[in-house]
Amino acid sequence: METTLDGKVALVTGGSRGIGAAVAVRLARQGADVAFTFRSDKEQADAVTARIRAEGRRAIPVCADSADPGAVVAAVDQVAETGGRLDILVNNAAVFIVGPLEELTLEQFDQTVAVNVRAPFVASQAAARHLGAGGRIITIGSNMVGRTVFPGFALYSMSKTALTGLTKALGRELGPRAITVNLVNPGATDTEMNPADGPMAGTIRDFIALGHYADPADIAAAVGFLASPDSRYLTGATVNVDGGFTI
Ligand code: NAP
């Protein structure tokens, strides 16, 4: 299997923990130098940096708030400059703001759209200026767009649904440059955002055909494939990695 990413440079947004950290380490294991953004937690960012270096690859941690479009563009440009190139963008950072419709605020709407929708758009736009043939844009959505089983998801589901349109449109637009664009929709994955021992975990588990939460490495494995040369004919696609939640 041609999973090798030797000589490539990847950028993962929100890579200091959870799925983003697993993706960063996975891409390093496949041979890429890996940059990642984080917002606040320097200690966790240092830990991920150490894990990437332990794979024998260069790590480029960048403190950048995805809510700030200028910071997102600067991060992309900094990685291309420091790494000497940019081959793979993984739009992973997101906020998870849920609650009853009547209690959701405009500030929460703006924050959700800024981080979950505008940042992937802005990062993809900036990355497209650096990506060459074989480039990859992979965005992390959510299985909630396929099956919204709980009330209170108006902002989160709305924002994640927008990523399907972004993925298809960019897949079409960047295809002639041999750049592929795909969406990974994870199911319940054991992270700080959705701990496997959280209050809703039992109910969520009942909907999962495989009967258990994903490990962040399960999502990273799909991203690793989409980042690799093996996936070269796959674009504009949505890959559900949800243990059968949306069956
Ligand atoms: P997580 O554990 O909450 O980790 C989020 C990561 O994103 C952290 O590294 C965090 O860094 C970073 N981040 C958050 N806001 C940011 C911002 N404004 N700017 C820059 N970085 C920011 O989340 P996760 O569970 O790994 O989720 C990762 C992705 O998978 C998200 O897109 C999420 O919607 C999606 N997803 C998760 C699940 C699940 O069950 N866990 C299911 C479906 C989809 P700091 O610590 O520095 O803030």
py3Dmol code that shows the C-alpha trace and the ligand (Angstrom):
import py3Dmol

protein = """\
ATOM      1  CA  MET A   1       0.000   0.000   0.000  1.00  0.00           C
ATOM      2  CA  GLU A   2       1.335   3.398  -1.025  1.00  0.00           C
ATOM      3  CA  THR A   3       0.709   5.213   2.218  1.00  0.00           C
ATOM      4  CA  THR A   4       3.995   7.050   2.142  1.00  0.00           C
ATOM      5  CA  LEU A   5       4.053  10.792   2.618  1.00  0.00           C
ATOM      6  CA  ASP A   6       7.828  11.118   2.575  1.00  0.00           C
ATOM      7  CA  GLY A   7       8.929  14.638   1.710  1.00  0.00           C
ATOM      8  CA  LYS A   8       5.461  16.120   2.168  1.00  0.00           C
ATOM      9  CA  VAL A   9       4.364  18.874   4.536  1.00  0.00           C
ATOM     10  CA  ALA A  10       0.963  18.727   6.248  1.00  0.00           C
ATOM     11  CA  LEU A  11      -0.981  21.258   8.306  1.00  0.00           C
ATOM     12  CA  VAL A  12      -3.660  20.138  10.767  1.00  0.00           C
ATOM     13  CA  THR A  13      -5.838  22.778  12.426  1.00  0.00           C
ATOM     14  CA  GLY A  14      -6.664  22.107  16.073  1.00  0.00           C
ATOM     15  CA  GLY A  15      -3.952  19.508  16.459  1.00  0.00           C
ATOM     16  CA  SER A  16      -3.156  19.796  20.143  1.00  0.00           C
ATOM     17  CA  ARG A  17      -5.506  17.051  21.309  1.00  0.00           C
ATOM     18  CA  GLY A  18      -8.270  14.643  20.303  1.00  0.00           C
ATOM     19  CA  ILE A  19      -8.759  13.761  16.649  1.00  0.00           C
ATOM     20  CA  GLY A  20      -6.429  16.523  15.420  1.00  0.00           C
ATOM     21  CA  ALA A  21      -3.542  15.228  17.534  1.00  0.00           C
ATOM     22  CA  ALA A  22      -4.135  11.659  16.319  1.00  0.00           C
ATOM     23  CA  VAL A  23      -4.169  12.882  12.703  1.00  0.00           C
ATOM     24  CA  ALA A  24      -0.954  14.859  13.206  1.00  0.00           C
ATOM     25  CA  VAL A  25       0.869  11.843  14.625  1.00  0.00           C
ATOM     26  CA  ARG A  26      -0.571   9.527  11.969  1.00  0.00           C
ATOM     27  CA  LEU A  27       0.618  11.754   9.108  1.00  0.00           C
ATOM     28  CA  ALA A  28       4.082  11.955  10.722  1.00  0.00           C
ATOM     29  CA  ARG A  29       4.132   8.150  10.981  1.00  0.00           C
ATOM     30  CA  GLN A  30       3.372   8.010   7.241  1.00  0.00           C
ATOM     31  CA  GLY A  31       6.393  10.230   6.612  1.00  0.00           C
ATOM     32  CA  ALA A  32       5.181  13.833   6.475  1.00  0.00           C
ATOM     33  CA  ASP A  33       6.561  16.800   8.344  1.00  0.00           C
ATOM     34  CA  VAL A  34       3.587  18.060  10.315  1.00  0.00           C
ATOM     35  CA  ALA A  35       2.487  21.525  11.347  1.00  0.00           C
ATOM     36  CA  PHE A  36      -0.534  21.993  13.559  1.00  0.00           C
ATOM     37  CA  THR A  37      -2.435  24.888  15.058  1.00  0.00           C
ATOM     38  CA  PHE A  38      -3.766  25.215  18.555  1.00  0.00           C
ATOM     39  CA  ARG A  39      -5.528  28.030  20.357  1.00  0.00           C
ATOM     40  CA  SER A  40      -4.641  27.939  24.007  1.00  0.00           C
ATOM     41  CA  ASP A  41      -3.059  24.858  25.506  1.00  0.00           C
ATOM     42  CA  LYS A  42       0.721  25.148  25.038  1.00  0.00           C
ATOM     43  CA  GLU A  43       1.418  22.142  27.251  1.00  0.00           C
ATOM     44  CA  GLN A  44      -0.702  19.833  25.100  1.00  0.00           C
ATOM     45  CA  ALA A  45       0.832  21.348  21.962  1.00  0.00           C
ATOM     46  CA  ASP A  46       4.304  20.572  23.329  1.00  0.00           C
ATOM     47  CA  ALA A  47       3.242  16.958  23.946  1.00  0.00           C
ATOM     48  CA  VAL A  48       2.031  16.559  20.334  1.00  0.00           C
ATOM     49  CA  THR A  49       5.239  18.189  19.074  1.00  0.00           C
ATOM     50  CA  ALA A  50       7.217  15.568  20.982  1.00  0.00           C
ATOM     51  CA  ARG A  51       5.094  12.749  19.525  1.00  0.00           C
ATOM     52  CA  ILE A  52       5.657  13.995  15.952  1.00  0.00           C
ATOM     53  CA  ARG A  53       9.403  14.290  16.582  1.00  0.00           C
ATOM     54  CA  ALA A  54       9.415  10.759  18.033  1.00  0.00           C
ATOM     55  CA  GLU A  55       8.262   9.599  14.570  1.00  0.00           C
ATOM     56  CA  GLY A  56      11.448  11.159  13.185  1.00  0.00           C
ATOM     57  CA  ARG A  57       9.628  14.070  11.515  1.00  0.00           C
ATOM     58  CA  ARG A  58       9.699  17.809  11.802  1.00  0.00           C
ATOM     59  CA  ALA A  59       6.960  19.375  13.934  1.00  0.00           C
ATOM     60  CA  ILE A  60       5.771  22.953  13.436  1.00  0.00           C
ATOM     61  CA  PRO A  61       3.353  24.061  16.189  1.00  0.00           C
ATOM     62  CA  VAL A  62       1.543  27.323  15.435  1.00  0.00           C
ATOM     63  CA  CYS A  63      -0.615  29.202  17.941  1.00  0.00           C
ATOM     64  CA  ALA A  64      -3.535  30.490  15.821  1.00  0.00           C
ATOM     65  CA  ASP A  65      -7.177  31.022  16.701  1.00  0.00           C
ATOM     66  CA  SER A  66      -9.399  29.660  13.926  1.00  0.00           C
ATOM     67  CA  ALA A  67     -11.960  32.326  14.808  1.00  0.00           C
ATOM     68  CA  ASP A  68      -9.531  34.929  13.429  1.00  0.00           C
ATOM     69  CA  PRO A  69      -9.319  34.668   9.617  1.00  0.00           C
ATOM     70  CA  GLY A  70      -6.120  36.718   9.505  1.00  0.00           C
ATOM     71  CA  ALA A  71      -4.457  34.302  11.927  1.00  0.00           C
ATOM     72  CA  VAL A  72      -5.610  31.335   9.807  1.00  0.00           C
ATOM     73  CA  VAL A  73      -4.112  32.752   6.604  1.00  0.00           C
ATOM     74  CA  ALA A  74      -0.908  33.704   8.442  1.00  0.00           C
ATOM     75  CA  ALA A  75      -0.636  30.148   9.826  1.00  0.00           C
ATOM     76  CA  VAL A  76      -0.996  28.595   6.360  1.00  0.00           C
ATOM     77  CA  ASP A  77       1.571  30.964   4.860  1.00  0.00           C
ATOM     78  CA  GLN A  78       3.964  30.466   7.787  1.00  0.00           C
ATOM     79  CA  VAL A  79       3.834  26.680   7.395  1.00  0.00           C
ATOM     80  CA  ALA A  80       4.446  26.862   3.642  1.00  0.00           C
ATOM     81  CA  GLU A  81       7.380  29.178   4.291  1.00  0.00           C
ATOM     82  CA  THR A  82       8.902  27.266   7.220  1.00  0.00           C
ATOM     83  CA  GLY A  83       8.229  23.837   5.725  1.00  0.00           C
ATOM     84  CA  GLY A  84       9.318  24.942   2.264  1.00  0.00           C
ATOM     85  CA  ARG A  85       6.049  23.668   0.749  1.00  0.00           C
ATOM     86  CA  LEU A  86       2.509  22.625   1.652  1.00  0.00           C
ATOM     87  CA  ASP A  87       0.937  19.398   0.416  1.00  0.00           C
ATOM     88  CA  ILE A  88      -1.865  18.490   2.821  1.00  0.00           C
ATOM     89  CA  LEU A  89      -4.368  20.640   4.733  1.00  0.00           C
ATOM     90  CA  VAL A  90      -6.586  19.019   7.344  1.00  0.00           C
ATOM     91  CA  ASN A  91      -9.387  21.327   8.547  1.00  0.00           C
ATOM     92  CA  ASN A  92     -10.106  19.821  11.944  1.00  0.00           C
ATOM     93  CA  ALA A  93     -10.568  22.561  14.587  1.00  0.00           C
ATOM     94  CA  ALA A  94     -14.175  23.131  15.592  1.00  0.00           C
ATOM     95  CA  VAL A  95     -16.344  24.319  18.427  1.00  0.00           C
ATOM     96  CA  PHE A  96     -19.234  22.254  19.726  1.00  0.00           C
ATOM     97  CA  ILE A  97     -21.936  24.615  20.939  1.00  0.00           C
ATOM     98  CA  VAL A  98     -25.262  22.913  21.606  1.00  0.00           C
ATOM     99  CA  GLY A  99     -28.406  23.899  23.446  1.00  0.00           C
ATOM    100  CA  PRO A 100     -32.141  24.496  23.077  1.00  0.00           C
ATOM    101  CA  LEU A 101     -32.995  26.701  20.101  1.00  0.00           C
ATOM    102  CA  GLU A 102     -34.482  29.470  22.223  1.00  0.00           C
ATOM    103  CA  GLU A 103     -31.326  29.726  24.335  1.00  0.00           C
ATOM    104  CA  LEU A 104     -28.741  29.889  21.561  1.00  0.00           C
ATOM    105  CA  THR A 105     -27.296  33.393  21.110  1.00  0.00           C
ATOM    106  CA  LEU A 106     -26.087  35.347  18.115  1.00  0.00           C
ATOM    107  CA  GLU A 107     -22.584  35.340  19.647  1.00  0.00           C
ATOM    108  CA  GLN A 108     -22.707  31.538  19.679  1.00  0.00           C
ATOM    109  CA  PHE A 109     -23.957  31.539  16.082  1.00  0.00           C
ATOM    110  CA  ASP A 110     -21.082  33.804  15.033  1.00  0.00           C
ATOM    111  CA  GLN A 111     -18.477  31.762  16.921  1.00  0.00           C
ATOM    112  CA  THR A 112     -19.737  28.503  15.417  1.00  0.00           C
ATOM    113  CA  VAL A 113     -19.750  29.847  11.880  1.00  0.00           C
ATOM    114  CA  ALA A 114     -16.358  31.540  12.321  1.00  0.00           C
ATOM    115  CA  VAL A 115     -14.521  28.445  13.555  1.00  0.00           C
ATOM    116  CA  ASN A 116     -16.462  25.594  11.892  1.00  0.00           C
ATOM    117  CA  VAL A 117     -17.202  27.138   8.475  1.00  0.00           C
ATOM    118  CA  ARG A 118     -15.249  30.337   7.776  1.00  0.00           C
ATOM    119  CA  ALA A 119     -11.912  28.937   8.981  1.00  0.00           C
ATOM    120  CA  PRO A 120     -12.032  25.845   6.701  1.00  0.00           C
ATOM    121  CA  PHE A 121     -12.956  28.123   3.785  1.00  0.00           C
ATOM    122  CA  VAL A 122     -10.200  30.645   4.534  1.00  0.00           C
ATOM    123  CA  ALA A 123      -7.585  27.955   5.212  1.00  0.00           C
ATOM    124  CA  SER A 124      -8.516  26.096   2.007  1.00  0.00           C
ATOM    125  CA  GLN A 125      -8.320  29.338   0.021  1.00  0.00           C
ATOM    126  CA  ALA A 126      -4.884  30.141   1.477  1.00  0.00           C
ATOM    127  CA  ALA A 127      -3.651  26.554   1.073  1.00  0.00           C
ATOM    128  CA  ALA A 128      -4.781  26.400  -2.556  1.00  0.00           C
ATOM    129  CA  ARG A 129      -2.207  29.105  -3.326  1.00  0.00           C
ATOM    130  CA  HIS A 130       0.558  26.726  -2.168  1.00  0.00           C
ATOM    131  CA  LEU A 131      -0.709  23.243  -3.102  1.00  0.00           C
ATOM    132  CA  GLY A 132       0.655  21.553  -6.202  1.00  0.00           C
ATOM    133  CA  ALA A 133      -0.450  18.470  -8.139  1.00  0.00           C
ATOM    134  CA  GLY A 134      -1.185  15.674  -5.650  1.00  0.00           C
ATOM    135  CA  GLY A 135      -2.267  18.207  -3.016  1.00  0.00           C
ATOM    136  CA  ARG A 136      -4.903  17.262  -0.486  1.00  0.00           C
ATOM    137  CA  ILE A 137      -7.597  19.146   1.427  1.00  0.00           C
ATOM    138  CA  ILE A 138      -9.346  16.995   4.009  1.00  0.00           C
ATOM    139  CA  THR A 139     -12.016  18.451   6.278  1.00  0.00           C
ATOM    140  CA  ILE A 140     -13.456  16.948   9.437  1.00  0.00           C
ATOM    141  CA  GLY A 141     -17.241  17.231   9.589  1.00  0.00           C
ATOM    142  CA  SER A 142     -19.630  15.210  11.724  1.00  0.00           C
ATOM    143  CA  ASN A 143     -21.969  12.248  11.364  1.00  0.00           C
ATOM    144  CA  MET A 144     -24.647  14.449  12.948  1.00  0.00           C
ATOM    145  CA  VAL A 145     -25.358  15.807   9.461  1.00  0.00           C
ATOM    146  CA  GLY A 146     -26.510  12.342   8.399  1.00  0.00           C
ATOM    147  CA  ARG A 147     -28.552  11.544  11.478  1.00  0.00           C
ATOM    148  CA  THR A 148     -29.407  14.157  14.085  1.00  0.00           C
ATOM    149  CA  VAL A 149     -30.643  12.049  16.958  1.00  0.00           C
ATOM    150  CA  PHE A 150     -30.677  14.664  19.709  1.00  0.00           C
ATOM    151  CA  PRO A 151     -32.357  18.063  19.967  1.00  0.00           C
ATOM    152  CA  GLY A 152     -30.109  21.082  20.525  1.00  0.00           C
ATOM    153  CA  PHE A 153     -27.811  20.671  17.507  1.00  0.00           C
ATOM    154  CA  ALA A 154     -29.044  23.586  15.361  1.00  0.00           C
ATOM    155  CA  LEU A 155     -25.705  25.444  15.263  1.00  0.00           C
ATOM    156  CA  TYR A 156     -23.366  22.464  15.164  1.00  0.00           C
ATOM    157  CA  SER A 157     -25.300  20.485  12.506  1.00  0.00           C
ATOM    158  CA  MET A 158     -25.849  23.595  10.394  1.00  0.00           C
ATOM    159  CA  SER A 159     -22.141  24.375  10.424  1.00  0.00           C
ATOM    160  CA  LYS A 160     -21.047  20.826   9.643  1.00  0.00           C
ATOM    161  CA  THR A 161     -23.564  20.506   6.795  1.00  0.00           C
ATOM    162  CA  ALA A 162     -21.961  23.519   5.094  1.00  0.00           C
ATOM    163  CA  LEU A 163     -18.743  21.501   4.800  1.00  0.00           C
ATOM    164  CA  THR A 164     -20.379  19.062   2.368  1.00  0.00           C
ATOM    165  CA  GLY A 165     -21.010  21.927  -0.047  1.00  0.00           C
ATOM    166  CA  LEU A 166     -17.528  23.336   0.443  1.00  0.00           C
ATOM    167  CA  THR A 167     -15.965  19.922  -0.204  1.00  0.00           C
ATOM    168  CA  LYS A 168     -17.930  19.291  -3.405  1.00  0.00           C
ATOM    169  CA  ALA A 169     -17.359  22.792  -4.765  1.00  0.00           C
ATOM    170  CA  LEU A 170     -13.620  22.707  -4.077  1.00  0.00           C
ATOM    171  CA  GLY A 171     -13.346  19.148  -5.390  1.00  0.00           C
ATOM    172  CA  ARG A 172     -14.800  20.383  -8.674  1.00  0.00           C
ATOM    173  CA  GLU A 173     -12.703  23.556  -8.772  1.00  0.00           C
ATOM    174  CA  LEU A 174      -9.334  22.087  -7.808  1.00  0.00           C
ATOM    175  CA  GLY A 175      -9.691  18.777  -9.674  1.00  0.00           C
ATOM    176  CA  PRO A 176      -8.051  20.116 -12.856  1.00  0.00           C
ATOM    177  CA  ARG A 177      -4.958  20.869 -10.735  1.00  0.00           C
ATOM    178  CA  ALA A 178      -4.896  17.225  -9.456  1.00  0.00           C
ATOM    179  CA  ILE A 179      -5.739  18.404  -5.947  1.00  0.00           C
ATOM    180  CA  THR A 180      -8.339  16.276  -4.153  1.00  0.00           C
ATOM    181  CA  VAL A 181     -10.803  17.555  -1.568  1.00  0.00           C
ATOM    182  CA  ASN A 182     -12.673  15.222   0.757  1.00  0.00           C
ATOM    183  CA  LEU A 183     -14.763  15.250   3.921  1.00  0.00           C
ATOM    184  CA  VAL A 184     -14.456  12.816   6.815  1.00  0.00           C
ATOM    185  CA  ASN A 185     -17.553  12.643   9.004  1.00  0.00           C
ATOM    186  CA  PRO A 186     -16.596  10.991  12.288  1.00  0.00           C
ATOM    187  CA  GLY A 187     -19.064   9.432  14.652  1.00  0.00           C
ATOM    188  CA  ALA A 188     -18.784   9.517  18.425  1.00  0.00           C
ATOM    189  CA  THR A 189     -15.080   9.586  19.173  1.00  0.00           C
ATOM    190  CA  ASP A 190     -13.577   9.468  22.636  1.00  0.00           C
ATOM    191  CA  THR A 191     -12.105  12.978  23.101  1.00  0.00           C
ATOM    192  CA  GLU A 192     -12.564  15.918  25.458  1.00  0.00           C
ATOM    193  CA  MET A 193     -15.357  17.096  23.134  1.00  0.00           C
ATOM    194  CA  ASN A 194     -17.309  13.844  23.531  1.00  0.00           C
ATOM    195  CA  PRO A 195     -15.906  11.568  26.246  1.00  0.00           C
ATOM    196  CA  ALA A 196     -16.908   7.901  26.047  1.00  0.00           C
ATOM    197  CA  ASP A 197     -17.977   8.119  29.707  1.00  0.00           C
ATOM    198  CA  GLY A 198     -19.974  11.363  29.238  1.00  0.00           C
ATOM    199  CA  PRO A 199     -23.650  11.751  30.239  1.00  0.00           C
ATOM    200  CA  MET A 200     -25.016  11.049  26.714  1.00  0.00           C
ATOM    201  CA  ALA A 201     -22.575   8.248  25.890  1.00  0.00           C
ATOM    202  CA  GLY A 202     -24.924   5.366  26.702  1.00  0.00           C
ATOM    203  CA  THR A 203     -27.660   6.682  24.408  1.00  0.00           C
ATOM    204  CA  ILE A 204     -25.183   7.469  21.632  1.00  0.00           C
ATOM    205  CA  ARG A 205     -23.690   3.985  21.863  1.00  0.00           C
ATOM    206  CA  ASP A 206     -27.136   2.435  21.264  1.00  0.00           C
ATOM    207  CA  PHE A 207     -27.181   3.983  17.761  1.00  0.00           C
ATOM    208  CA  ILE A 208     -23.710   2.677  16.787  1.00  0.00           C
ATOM    209  CA  ALA A 209     -23.810  -0.582  14.808  1.00  0.00           C
ATOM    210  CA  LEU A 210     -20.376  -1.560  16.106  1.00  0.00           C
ATOM    211  CA  GLY A 211     -21.529  -0.754  19.633  1.00  0.00           C
ATOM    212  CA  HIS A 212     -18.655   1.430  20.819  1.00  0.00           C
ATOM    213  CA  TYR A 213     -17.044   4.836  20.454  1.00  0.00           C
ATOM    214  CA  ALA A 214     -14.225   5.392  17.963  1.00  0.00           C
ATOM    215  CA  ASP A 215     -10.697   5.928  19.132  1.00  0.00           C
ATOM    216  CA  PRO A 216      -9.206   9.117  17.590  1.00  0.00           C
ATOM    217  CA  ALA A 217      -6.770   6.793  15.752  1.00  0.00           C
ATOM    218  CA  ASP A 218      -9.738   5.287  13.848  1.00  0.00           C
ATOM    219  CA  ILE A 219     -10.541   8.686  12.351  1.00  0.00           C
ATOM    220  CA  ALA A 220      -6.849   9.387  11.728  1.00  0.00           C
ATOM    221  CA  ALA A 221      -6.540   6.136   9.736  1.00  0.00           C
ATOM    222  CA  ALA A 222      -9.165   7.352   7.253  1.00  0.00           C
ATOM    223  CA  VAL A 223      -7.459  10.742   7.002  1.00  0.00           C
ATOM    224  CA  GLY A 224      -4.123   8.963   6.474  1.00  0.00           C
ATOM    225  CA  PHE A 225      -5.592   7.123   3.498  1.00  0.00           C
ATOM    226  CA  LEU A 226      -7.140  10.269   2.011  1.00  0.00           C
ATOM    227  CA  ALA A 227      -3.792  12.056   2.411  1.00  0.00           C
ATOM    228  CA  SER A 228      -1.904   9.267   0.654  1.00  0.00           C
ATOM    229  CA  PRO A 229      -1.232   8.740  -3.064  1.00  0.00           C
ATOM    230  CA  ASP A 230      -3.555   5.687  -2.949  1.00  0.00           C
ATOM    231  CA  SER A 231      -6.604   7.969  -2.767  1.00  0.00           C
ATOM    232  CA  ARG A 232      -5.709   9.949  -5.869  1.00  0.00           C
ATOM    233  CA  TYR A 233      -8.982   9.197  -7.707  1.00  0.00           C
ATOM    234  CA  LEU A 234     -11.243  10.049  -4.758  1.00  0.00           C
ATOM    235  CA  THR A 235     -12.509  13.635  -4.576  1.00  0.00           C
ATOM    236  CA  GLY A 236     -15.589  15.552  -3.464  1.00  0.00           C
ATOM    237  CA  ALA A 237     -16.508  12.563  -1.314  1.00  0.00           C
ATOM    238  CA  THR A 238     -17.851  12.211   2.189  1.00  0.00           C
ATOM    239  CA  VAL A 239     -16.461   9.295   4.180  1.00  0.00           C
ATOM    240  CA  ASN A 240     -18.488   8.327   7.250  1.00  0.00           C
ATOM    241  CA  VAL A 241     -16.226   6.889   9.937  1.00  0.00           C
ATOM    242  CA  ASP A 242     -18.953   6.342  12.488  1.00  0.00           C
ATOM    243  CA  GLY A 243     -19.173   2.633  13.314  1.00  0.00           C
ATOM    244  CA  GLY A 244     -22.460   2.478  11.414  1.00  0.00           C
ATOM    245  CA  PHE A 245     -24.216   5.274  13.327  1.00  0.00           C
ATOM    246  CA  THR A 246     -25.828   6.590  10.134  1.00  0.00           C
ATOM    247  CA  ILE A 247     -26.862   3.200   8.720  1.00  0.00           C
TER     248      ILE A 247
END
"""
ligand_1 = """\
48
NAP
P -11.500 18.433 20.945
O -11.109 17.266 21.754
O -12.377 19.470 21.559
O -10.193 19.116 20.322
C -10.364 20.290 19.586
C -9.038 20.757 19.051
O -9.292 21.927 18.269
C -8.052 21.156 20.124
O -6.743 20.910 19.653
C -8.292 22.666 20.269
O -7.136 23.365 20.707
C -8.596 23.037 18.830
N -9.416 24.223 18.719
C -10.649 24.426 19.196
N -11.064 25.673 18.899
C -10.033 26.247 18.208
C -9.840 27.509 17.630
N -10.777 28.470 17.703
N -8.668 27.761 17.001
C -7.689 26.818 16.925
N -7.814 25.586 17.463
C -8.991 25.315 18.098
O -12.310 17.971 19.648
P -12.299 16.576 18.845
O -13.340 15.701 19.442
O -10.934 16.079 18.671
O -12.906 17.075 17.459
C -12.090 17.292 16.313
C -12.998 17.432 15.097
O -13.824 16.261 14.968
C -13.960 18.610 15.155
O -14.126 19.139 13.866
C -15.260 17.968 15.633
O -16.380 18.724 15.270
C -15.182 16.645 14.895
N -16.007 15.574 15.462
C -15.755 15.077 16.698
C -16.580 14.055 17.182
C -16.365 13.437 18.549
O -17.217 12.617 18.953
N -15.302 13.757 19.265
C -17.630 13.558 16.397
C -17.850 14.094 15.143
C -17.029 15.106 14.664
P -7.113 24.153 22.135
O -7.130 23.115 23.190
O -5.841 24.936 22.095
O -8.366 25.003 22.129
"""
view = py3Dmol.view(width=600, height=400)
view.addModel(protein, "pdb")
view.setStyle({"model": 0}, {"cartoon": {"style": "trace"}})
view.addModel(ligand_1, "xyz")
view.setStyle({"model": 1}, {"stick": {}})
view.zoomTo()
view.show()
